[in-house]
Amino acid sequence: MSDFFKLDRNIQLRIVMMFITIAIGSSVGPNMTIYYVDYFGPFVTGILLVAVQVAGFIAGLYGGHLADTWGRKRVMIGGIAVMTVGYILAAAMNSPLYINPYLTFFGFLMATLGISFASPAEEAMMIDVSTLQNRKFIYAMIYWVINLAVMIGAALGGWFFKTARFELLLGTALGALLSLVIVVIWITETFPASKRTVHGQSVWSVVKSYREVFADKRYLKFMIAAVGATVIFSSPDYYLAAHLGQSFHNTTLFGVTIFGQRMLSVITVTNTLMIVLLMGTMTKLFQKWSNMKATAVGTAMQGAGFALSFLLNDFWPLFLVAIFLTLGEMIVTPAQQSLRAEMMNQQKIGTYSGFSAAMRPVGFIISSAIVSVSAFIGNIGAAMILLIATGISIWFTYLSVVMLREKRTV
């Protein structure tokens, strides 16, 4: 903890804000799908959720561009203000006196737009005030905070969403308002006007800004690697969930019946608890490893672990594999995120961060496609696809690191 207090104040405040934002998002976000299905039906809900993702994607790209044009703080204030208004609207529309699911959806759409818009500026600010020496520690701490926040938020949502929805949403709105106050009063600008780009604010200016990212072959290679990594870590939400739901052999443990959905929860809880309890220790154990070595080993462990879990049907083998792949996740995450920061053009960190965020849905699409094609290729085929994604991620990370090293020697 002493290392935390040595960090730049903006980083300390950003980590606090991240905890608040993710905790409140995790407390209501997953449960809103059930809420929408109850009011709109599954078909309309599916369309609405896709629309939210597309809107968030566009907001992230635009926010990334403006983070290099306006500066970090102004974009963060704008995005978090929109998020706060959205959560306030959602809470107001679910009071004991009045419920309006349509305006509730609009409120959560606003919140998603605000979060997506501010996210590239927040990441850019972290990179502005960190160094190559402390970046791995910072990202390890952020990852620990994220998992702790998700665990607390999910527990609050599971316990209170059905019985005390208004109070939970009101708490969410207050948490968002607290984040806004932190940004307005205490966060300082980290990107001076002298370094900002001269691109305008129009859509064409955004297109030209991202065209320059596409011309960066090193970063594009790293983004291909990032897509492969996304396919790996999103496995529990897609094929693993489907596999366990259909093929898991039910078992009884301590008088409790464990079926497919519960096995997925066991894996998720095991993963989260290990990260919360062991992330600091793992970071110290592997701090002397290069980012490339840690990324390669961690990605291989995580990818192989999930691929193996696609082939298993019993509790204890799956439990042991969950431990193995989580160890890999704790090795790879800080190294991979530190590498990503180093790969960016330091004059256009906001734009690069926006592009990075926009590439994640590509990995999600591939993960969802594995579920569809598994009807033809089975568990073994699905595992092979995941291993191919793992190999691609490691190989393209290596190619981008080679180009980075060549740049350093020029």
NORPEVEN-V128530 format. One line per field, one symbol per residue. ss: DSSP state (@ for helix, = for strand, . for the rest). phi: phi as a letter, one per 30 degrees, with the letter a starting at -180 (. if undefined). psi: psi as a letter, one per 30 degrees, with the letter a starting at -180 (. if undefined). Layout:
BEGIN
ss = ???
phi = ???
psi = ???
END
This chain:
BEGIN
ss = .@@@@...@@@@@@@@@@@@@@@@@@@@@@@@@@@@@@@@.@@@@@@@@@@@@@@@@@@@@@@@@@@@@..@@@@@@@@@@@@@@@@@@@@@.=....=.@@@@@@@@@@@@@@@@@@@@@@@@@@@@......@@@@@@@@@@@@@@@@@@@@@@@@@@....@@@@@@@@@@@@@@@@@@@@@.......@@@.......@@@@@@@@@@@@..@@@@@@@@@@@@@@@@@.@@@.@@@@@@@@@...===..===.@@@@@@@@@@@@@@@@@@@@@@@@@@.....@@@@@@@@@@@@@@@@@@@.....@@@@@@@@@@@@@@@@@@@@@@@@@@@@@.....@@@@@@@@@@@@@@@@@@@@@@@@@@@@@@@@@@@@@@@@@@@@@@@@@@@@@@@@@@@@@.
phi = .ddddddeeddedddddddddddddddcedddddedddccidddeedddddddddddddddddddddccdjdddddddddddeddddddddddbddcabbdddddddddeddedddddeddddddddeccbedcdddddddedddedddddddddddddcddcbddddddddddddddddddddccdcdcbdedcddcddcddddddddddddddddddddddddddeddedddeddbdddddddccddebcbhicdccedddddddddeeddddddcdddddddcddddddddddddddddddddddddccbcededddddddddeddddddddddddedddddddbdddddddeddddeddddddddedddddccidddddddddddddddddddddddddddddddd
psi = feeefflkeeeeeeeeeeeeeeeeeffeeeffeeeeeeefleeeeeeeeeeeeeeeeeeeeeeeefffefleeeeeeeeeeeeeeeeeeeeeghlffkkjfefeeeefeeeeeeeeefeeeeeeeeeegllfefeeeeeeeeeeeeeeeeeeeeeeeeefeefheeeeeeeeeeeeeeeeeeeeefklkfjleffllglagleeeeeeefeeeffjeeeeeeeeeeeeeeeefgeffceeeeeeeefkjklkjhgkkjaeeeeeeeeeeeeeeeeeffeeeeeeegffkleeeeeeeeeeeeeeeeeeffflfleeeeeeeeeefeeeefeeeeeeeeeeeffljffheeeeeeeeeffefeeeeeeeeeeefffffaeeeeeeeeeeeeeeeeefeeeeeeeeeeeef.
END
